[in-house]
Amino acid sequence: MPPDRGCGTIASVKVTIDSRAPGAPYEQLRAQIAEQVRRGQLPVGYRLPTVRGLADELGLAANTVAKAYRALESDGVVETRGRNGTFVAAARDAAAREAAAAAQTYAQRVARLGLDRAAAEAVVQDAIRAAYPTGDARPPTG
């Protein structure tokens, strides 16, 4: 099998599925679309190709693309509007929802571990300092 299973264009951005990559094809697709949304390359409200259309374009099974779309929807990156299609969700809303879910999961976990509030907050502060090393409002881009 060649290294690139398929290439396709969504808006003006290329999506490539590499059969030699360690990640499953659906995860490669999910990660690439999520990154393009995060960078603003796919605008809010943009209608993604149909599952079958993108599957055909990339040489993937329709179930593979559908799994990627479901994961993106679960992450709040896209929203499905029934038969109208799948659209890029408002990025700020998606990021805020994901951050709130992560915070809730963290809070529940440290409570089960028996950490008091001060200790739990100190761990968060250390993690934030590590993620934002220069004290900037935004994390560094890689």
MARNU-813181 format. One record per atom (N, C-alpha, C): residue in three letters; atom name; x, y, z. Coordinates in Angstrom, 3 decimals. Last residue first. Layout:
residues N
PT ALA CA X Y Z;
...
This chain:
residues 142
PT GLY N 3.544 25.716 18.388;
PT GLY CA 4.642 24.838 18.024;
PT GLY C 4.876 24.870 16.633;
PT THR N 2.977 28.600 20.336;
PT THR CA 2.589 27.749 19.212;
PT THR C 3.799 26.967 18.770;
PT PRO N 2.395 29.057 23.859;
PT PRO CA 3.260 29.144 22.685;
PT PRO C 2.760 28.218 21.588;
PT PRO N -0.851 30.300 24.963;
PT PRO CA 0.248 29.328 24.999;
PT PRO C 1.125 29.493 23.761;
PT ARG N -1.532 33.693 25.938;
PT ARG CA -1.767 32.566 25.046;
PT ARG C -0.582 31.607 25.127;
PT ALA N -0.658 35.573 27.732;
PT ALA CA -2.049 35.154 27.839;
PT ALA C -2.326 33.920 26.987;
PT ASP N 2.624 34.869 29.078;
PT ASP CA 1.698 35.407 28.079;
PT ASP C 0.298 34.873 28.311;
PT GLY N 4.514 33.792 30.639;
PT GLY CA 3.522 34.611 31.315;
PT GLY C 2.529 35.246 30.356;
PT THR N 6.104 32.030 29.370;
PT THR CA 6.533 33.429 29.347;
PT THR C 5.575 34.341 30.082;
PT PRO N 4.867 29.484 29.611;
PT PRO CA 6.135 29.772 30.292;
PT PRO C 6.551 31.243 30.316;
PT TYR N 2.268 28.052 29.891;
PT TYR CA 2.426 29.448 29.488;
PT TYR C 3.728 29.975 30.093;
PT ALA N 2.559 25.512 30.919;
PT ALA CA 1.961 25.659 29.586;
PT ALA C 2.145 27.061 29.020;
PT ALA N 3.654 25.986 33.444;
PT ALA CA 4.408 25.178 32.480;
PT ALA C 3.878 25.362 31.058;
PT ARG N 1.604 27.441 34.647;
PT ARG CA 2.931 28.063 34.478;
PT ARG C 3.761 27.302 33.453;
PT ILE N -0.341 25.433 34.638;
PT ILE CA -0.537 26.647 33.826;
PT ILE C 0.793 27.348 33.597;
PT ALA N 0.754 23.629 36.467;
PT ALA CA 0.515 23.205 35.083;
PT ALA C 0.338 24.409 34.161;
PT ASP N 0.742 25.201 38.779;
PT ASP CA 2.009 24.695 38.242;
PT ASP C 1.856 24.293 36.777;
PT GLN N -2.038 25.557 39.078;
PT GLN CA -1.169 26.717 38.854;
PT GLN C 0.182 26.294 38.279;
PT VAL N -2.808 22.895 39.596;
PT VAL CA -3.287 23.593 38.394;
PT VAL C -2.389 24.779 38.073;
PT VAL N -1.566 22.505 42.053;
PT VAL CA -1.205 21.651 40.919;
PT VAL C -1.623 22.312 39.608;
PT ALA N -2.954 24.388 43.568;
PT ALA CA -1.507 24.541 43.377;
PT ALA C -1.029 23.703 42.188;
PT GLU N -5.521 23.306 43.626;
PT GLU CA -5.295 24.576 42.924;
PT GLU C -3.810 24.801 42.650;
PT ALA N -5.025 21.045 45.215;
PT ALA CA -5.541 20.885 43.853;
PT ALA C -5.298 22.148 43.027;
PT ALA N -4.238 22.262 47.607;
PT ALA CA -3.294 21.404 46.883;
PT ALA C -3.727 21.229 45.430;
PT ALA N -6.617 23.593 48.294;
PT ALA CA -5.371 24.350 48.091;
PT ALA C -4.359 23.535 47.291;
PT ARG N -8.467 21.447 48.606;
PT ARG CA -8.654 22.466 47.567;
PT ARG C -7.356 23.219 47.262;
PT ASP N -6.752 18.304 49.143;
PT ASP CA -7.596 19.413 49.571;
PT ASP C -7.595 20.474 48.466;
PT LEU N -7.031 15.075 47.684;
PT LEU CA -6.323 16.351 47.775;
PT LEU C -7.279 17.416 48.292;
PT GLY N -8.247 12.595 47.319;
PT GLY CA -8.152 13.128 48.663;
PT GLY C -7.360 14.413 48.796;
PT LEU N -8.921 11.480 44.954;
PT LEU CA -7.575 11.187 45.452;
PT LEU C -7.345 11.739 46.859;
PT ARG N -11.385 12.624 44.527;
PT ARG CA -11.330 11.193 44.831;
PT ARG C -9.971 10.792 45.395;
PT ALA N -10.452 15.208 43.927;
PT ALA CA -11.290 15.012 45.118;
PT ALA C -11.281 13.542 45.527;
PT VAL N -9.142 14.739 41.557;
PT VAL CA -8.338 15.112 42.727;
PT VAL C -9.147 14.993 44.011;
PT ARG N -11.420 14.045 39.920;
PT ARG CA -10.326 13.096 40.152;
PT ARG C -9.518 13.463 41.401;
PT GLN N -12.984 16.345 39.883;
PT GLN CA -13.537 15.111 40.422;
PT GLN C -12.428 14.122 40.784;
PT ALA N -11.182 18.123 38.662;
PT ALA CA -11.691 18.390 40.010;
PT ALA C -12.244 17.121 40.651;
PT TYR N -10.827 16.900 36.121;
PT TYR CA -9.706 17.083 37.046;
PT TYR C -10.214 17.250 38.486;
PT THR N -13.411 17.089 35.071;
PT THR CA -12.793 15.774 35.234;
PT THR C -11.648 15.852 36.240;
PT GLN N -13.635 19.884 35.020;
PT GLN CA -14.563 19.085 35.816;
PT GLN C -13.981 17.703 36.093;
PT ALA N -11.612 20.535 33.204;
PT ALA CA -11.554 21.044 34.575;
PT ALA C -12.454 20.218 35.496;
PT ALA N -12.584 19.315 30.893;
PT ALA CA -11.302 18.884 31.452;
PT ALA C -11.182 19.323 32.911;
PT ALA N -14.930 20.793 30.525;
PT ALA CA -15.018 19.347 30.744;
PT ALA C -13.730 18.820 31.370;
PT ALA N -13.840 23.334 30.105;
PT ALA CA -14.729 23.107 31.250;
PT ALA C -14.844 21.622 31.564;
PT ALA N -12.414 22.874 27.722;
PT ALA CA -11.702 23.280 28.933;
PT ALA C -12.558 23.024 30.175;
PT GLU N -14.535 22.279 25.986;
PT GLU CA -13.505 21.271 26.245;
PT GLU C -12.741 21.598 27.527;
PT ARG N -15.939 24.703 26.039;
PT ARG CA -16.593 23.463 26.468;
PT ARG C -15.554 22.401 26.821;
PT ALA N -13.983 26.441 25.005;
PT ALA CA -14.513 26.657 26.356;
PT ALA C -15.182 25.395 26.888;
PT ALA N -13.648 25.379 22.443;
PT ALA CA -12.519 25.415 23.376;
PT ALA C -13.002 25.579 24.810;
PT ALA N -16.231 25.768 21.415;
PT ALA CA -15.672 24.428 21.491;
PT ALA C -14.530 24.395 22.500;
PT ASP N -16.487 28.553 21.539;
PT ASP CA -17.416 27.708 22.267;
PT ASP C -16.846 26.313 22.464;
PT ARG N -14.447 29.296 19.820;
PT ARG CA -14.382 29.689 21.229;
PT ARG C -15.302 28.829 22.074;
PT ALA N -15.373 28.216 17.375;
PT ALA CA -14.141 27.725 18.005;
PT ALA C -14.073 28.089 19.480;
PT ALA N -18.471 27.108 16.470;
PT ALA CA -17.762 28.296 16.945;
PT ALA C -16.572 27.845 17.779;
PT ALA N -18.053 24.309 14.218;
PT ALA CA -18.684 25.003 15.340;
PT ALA C -17.866 26.233 15.711;
PT VAL N -18.490 23.519 10.900;
PT VAL CA -17.505 23.916 11.898;
PT VAL C -18.233 24.729 12.967;
PT PHE N -21.011 21.039 10.193;
PT PHE CA -20.474 22.387 10.095;
PT PHE C -19.442 22.639 11.187;
PT THR N -22.628 18.672 8.249;
PT THR CA -21.726 18.881 9.381;
PT THR C -20.998 20.186 9.173;
PT GLY N -26.101 18.612 7.146;
PT GLY CA -24.669 18.406 7.066;
PT GLY C -23.935 18.665 8.364;
PT ASN N -28.824 18.410 6.991;
PT ASN CA -28.215 19.621 6.428;
PT ASN C -26.696 19.525 6.371;
PT ARG N -29.792 16.277 8.345;
PT ARG CA -29.539 16.087 6.916;
PT ARG C -28.911 17.309 6.254;
PT GLY N -28.354 17.399 11.350;
PT GLY CA -29.194 16.424 10.667;
PT GLY C -28.799 16.254 9.215;
PT ARG N -26.012 18.999 11.789;
PT ARG CA -27.364 19.552 11.714;
PT ARG C -28.251 18.632 10.889;
PT THR N -23.328 18.664 13.917;
PT THR CA -24.105 18.042 12.855;
PT THR C -25.519 18.569 12.932;
PT GLU N -20.456 20.600 14.443;
PT GLU CA -21.811 20.263 14.856;
PT GLU C -22.545 19.696 13.654;
PT VAL N -17.045 20.414 15.603;
PT VAL CA -18.071 20.524 14.564;
PT VAL C -19.428 20.237 15.182;
PT VAL N -15.812 20.499 18.060;
PT VAL CA -15.166 21.166 16.927;
PT VAL C -16.166 21.387 15.795;
PT GLY N -16.623 19.053 20.243;
PT GLY CA -17.178 20.389 20.069;
PT GLY C -16.568 21.165 18.913;
PT ASP N -15.917 16.453 20.541;
PT ASP CA -14.959 17.450 21.028;
PT ASP C -15.471 18.881 20.892;
PT SER N -18.016 15.265 19.213;
PT SER CA -17.886 15.029 20.649;
PT SER C -16.942 16.042 21.286;
PT GLU N -17.340 16.016 16.629;
PT GLU CA -18.562 16.546 17.236;
PT GLU C -18.508 16.389 18.756;
PT LEU N -15.032 14.548 16.276;
PT LEU CA -14.966 16.008 16.193;
PT LEU C -16.195 16.645 16.830;
PT ALA N -16.143 11.978 16.444;
PT ALA CA -15.150 12.405 17.433;
PT ALA C -15.024 13.923 17.448;
PT ARG N -17.771 12.029 14.166;
PT ARG CA -18.382 11.850 15.496;
PT ARG C -17.426 12.306 16.594;
PT TYR N -15.818 12.312 12.164;
PT TYR CA -16.803 13.374 12.352;
PT TYR C -17.464 13.268 13.726;
PT ALA N -14.524 9.817 12.468;
PT ALA CA -13.782 11.070 12.683;
PT ALA C -14.745 12.218 12.944;
PT LYS N -16.642 8.117 11.775;
PT LYS CA -16.051 8.019 13.114;
PT LYS C -15.267 9.287 13.444;
PT ALA N -17.019 8.847 9.101;
PT ALA CA -18.103 9.069 10.060;
PT ALA C -17.568 9.022 11.490;
PT VAL N -14.633 7.915 8.013;
PT VAL CA -14.894 9.356 8.028;
PT VAL C -15.989 9.673 9.047;
PT THR N -15.108 5.170 8.427;
PT THR CA -13.903 5.809 8.965;
PT THR C -14.101 7.312 9.074;
PT ASN N -17.416 4.627 6.990;
PT ASN CA -17.449 4.495 8.451;
PT ASN C -16.238 5.152 9.110;
PT ALA N -16.520 4.858 4.362;
PT ALA CA -17.419 5.882 4.886;
PT ALA C -17.476 5.826 6.413;
PT ALA N -13.052 4.197 3.918;
PT ALA CA -14.410 3.702 4.122;
PT ALA C -15.254 4.821 4.719;
PT LEU N -11.106 6.250 1.652;
PT LEU CA -11.389 5.627 2.938;
PT LEU C -12.791 5.050 2.950;
PT GLY N -10.230 7.945 -0.344;
PT GLY CA -10.032 6.510 -0.496;
PT GLY C -10.205 5.754 0.809;
PT LEU N -10.802 10.615 -0.278;
PT LEU CA -9.611 10.170 0.435;
PT LEU C -9.317 8.679 0.266;
PT GLU N -13.154 10.762 -1.775;
PT GLU CA -12.023 11.614 -2.135;
PT GLU C -10.718 11.124 -1.510;
PT ASP N -14.833 8.995 -0.368;
PT ASP CA -14.456 8.719 -1.757;
PT ASP C -13.206 9.490 -2.152;
PT ALA N -15.019 10.408 2.048;
PT ALA CA -14.486 9.042 2.026;
PT ALA C -14.025 8.681 0.617;
PT LEU N -16.260 12.741 1.226;
PT LEU CA -14.887 12.814 1.712;
PT LEU C -14.245 11.433 1.708;
PT GLY N -18.770 11.652 0.426;
PT GLY CA -17.956 12.442 -0.491;
PT GLY C -16.498 12.486 -0.064;
PT ARG N -19.716 10.428 2.768;
PT ARG CA -19.410 9.621 1.572;
PT ARG C -18.503 10.364 0.605;
PT VAL N -19.961 12.693 4.433;
PT VAL CA -19.150 11.541 4.828;
PT VAL C -18.754 10.737 3.594;
PT THR N -19.683 15.828 2.711;
PT THR CA -20.458 14.703 3.226;
PT THR C -19.504 13.570 3.586;
PT PRO N -17.466 18.451 3.848;
PT PRO CA -17.995 17.535 2.832;
PT PRO C -18.823 16.434 3.482;
PT LEU N -18.637 21.014 6.110;
PT LEU CA -17.688 19.979 5.716;
PT LEU C -18.303 19.109 4.631;
PT ARG N -19.336 24.340 5.940;
PT ARG CA -19.945 23.013 5.810;
PT ARG C -18.899 22.034 5.312;
PT TYR N -18.463 26.759 8.315;
PT TYR CA -18.110 26.089 7.064;
PT TYR C -18.709 24.697 7.046;
PT GLY N -18.868 27.844 10.801;
PT GLY CA -20.016 27.752 9.912;
PT GLY C -19.726 27.072 8.593;
PT VAL N -15.673 29.220 11.013;
PT VAL CA -16.896 28.859 11.729;
PT VAL C -18.052 28.875 10.734;
PT PRO N -13.283 28.109 8.512;
PT PRO CA -14.036 29.111 9.259;
PT PRO C -15.264 28.541 9.970;
PT LEU N -10.288 26.688 8.613;
PT LEU CA -11.669 26.310 8.308;
PT LEU C -12.551 27.218 9.148;
PT GLN N -8.190 28.043 9.656;
PT GLN CA -8.144 27.724 8.233;
PT GLN C -9.492 27.227 7.724;
PT GLY N -7.951 28.478 12.336;
PT GLY CA -8.813 29.381 11.585;
PT GLY C -8.796 29.139 10.091;
PT ARG N -6.621 26.700 13.899;
PT ARG CA -5.819 27.740 13.247;
PT ARG C -6.656 28.742 12.455;
PT ARG N -8.724 25.006 14.581;
PT ARG CA -8.033 25.770 15.625;
PT ARG C -7.238 26.926 15.029;
PT VAL N -9.262 23.873 12.090;
PT VAL CA -10.278 24.709 12.742;
PT VAL C -9.608 25.594 13.781;
PT GLN N -6.912 22.449 11.745;
PT GLN CA -7.276 23.477 10.768;
PT GLN C -8.342 24.403 11.324;
PT GLU N -7.076 20.669 13.905;
PT GLU CA -5.983 21.636 13.840;
PT GLU C -6.313 22.774 12.874;
PT ALA N -9.327 19.162 13.157;
PT ALA CA -9.326 19.926 14.411;
PT ALA C -8.243 21.002 14.391;
PT ILE N -8.381 17.978 10.790;
PT ILE CA -9.511 18.910 10.738;
PT ILE C -9.531 19.770 11.997;
PT GLN N -6.277 16.416 11.853;
PT GLN CA -6.011 17.431 10.837;
PT GLN C -7.151 18.449 10.748;
PT ALA N -7.593 14.706 13.683;
PT ALA CA -6.559 15.625 14.147;
PT ALA C -6.302 16.745 13.136;
PT ARG N -9.345 13.272 11.975;
PT ARG CA -9.854 14.072 13.091;
PT ARG C -8.837 15.128 13.509;
PT LEU N -7.472 11.986 10.300;
PT LEU CA -8.461 12.913 9.746;
PT LEU C -8.990 13.836 10.831;
PT GLN N -6.133 10.430 12.198;
PT GLN CA -5.386 11.371 11.367;
PT GLN C -6.333 12.433 10.801;
PT GLU N -8.269 8.896 13.116;
PT GLU CA -7.612 9.813 14.037;
PT GLU C -6.779 10.838 13.279;
PT TYR N -8.902 7.371 10.882;
PT TYR CA -9.925 8.280 11.414;
PT TYR C -9.285 9.311 12.341;
PT PRO N -6.444 5.904 10.537;
PT PRO CA -6.893 6.904 9.556;
PT PRO C -7.942 7.871 10.107;
PT ALA N -4.488 5.754 13.574;
PT ALA CA -5.514 5.208 12.689;
PT ALA C -5.980 6.291 11.716;
PT GLY N -0.986 6.551 13.766;
PT GLY CA -2.382 6.793 14.097;
PT GLY C -3.333 6.173 13.081;
PT PRO N 1.518 6.065 12.613;
PT PRO CA 1.056 5.198 13.697;
PT PRO C -0.428 5.374 14.031;
PT ALA N 1.684 6.028 9.013;
PT ALA CA 1.643 6.756 10.282;
PT ALA C 1.088 5.851 11.377;
PT ARG N 1.335 4.715 6.677;
PT ARG CA 2.495 4.331 7.486;
PT ARG C 2.514 5.027 8.838;
PT SER N -0.806 5.884 5.423;
PT SER CA -1.001 4.521 5.927;
PT SER C 0.178 4.040 6.761;
PT ASP N -1.885 9.036 5.876;
PT ASP CA -0.655 8.292 5.659;
PT ASP C -0.803 6.903 6.272;
PT ILE N -3.950 11.273 4.409;
PT ILE CA -3.976 10.094 5.266;
PT ILE C -2.767 9.251 4.900;
PT THR N -4.294 14.734 4.346;
PT THR CA -3.559 13.573 3.858;
PT THR C -3.637 12.453 4.881;
PT VAL N -5.850 17.571 3.201;
PT VAL CA -5.929 16.512 4.199;
PT VAL C -5.235 15.295 3.605;
PT LYS N -5.323 21.027 2.613;
PT LYS CA -5.137 19.639 2.202;
PT LYS C -5.209 18.697 3.392;
PT VAL N -7.537 23.722 2.250;
PT VAL CA -6.555 23.038 3.079;
PT VAL C -6.526 21.566 2.699;
PT SER N -9.534 25.326 1.399;
PT SER CA -8.272 25.417 0.676;
PT SER C -7.161 24.688 1.427;
PT ALA N -12.062 23.102 1.826;
PT ALA CA -11.845 24.533 1.652;
PT ALA C -10.553 24.654 0.864;
PT ILE N -10.213 20.285 1.648;
PT ILE CA -11.373 20.827 2.336;
PT ILE C -11.136 22.314 2.362;
PT THR N -8.988 17.945 -0.546;
PT THR CA -8.975 19.344 -0.178;
PT THR C -10.296 19.699 0.473;
PT GLY N -7.048 14.988 -0.062;
PT GLY CA -8.244 15.699 -0.460;
PT GLY C -8.154 17.123 0.007;
PT CYS N -5.473 11.921 -0.540;
PT CYS CA -5.344 13.343 -0.296;
PT CYS C -6.639 13.977 -0.756;
PT GLY N -4.697 8.695 0.742;
PT GLY CA -5.521 9.628 -0.003;
PT GLY C -5.226 11.041 0.391;
PT ARG N -2.546 7.201 1.572;
PT ARG CA -3.743 6.513 1.125;
PT ARG C -4.593 7.458 0.293;
PT ASP N 0.725 7.349 1.186;
PT ASP CA -0.409 8.256 1.251;
PT ASP C -1.627 7.557 0.688;
PT PRO N 2.324 5.037 0.815;
PT PRO CA 2.289 5.737 2.097;
PT PRO C 1.110 6.674 2.236;
PT PRO N 0.622 2.233 -0.806;
PT PRO CA 1.453 3.432 -0.831;
PT PRO C 1.317 4.188 0.487;
PT MET N 0.861 -1.175 0.000;
PT MET CA 0.000 0.000 0.000;
PT MET C 0.903 1.232 0.000;
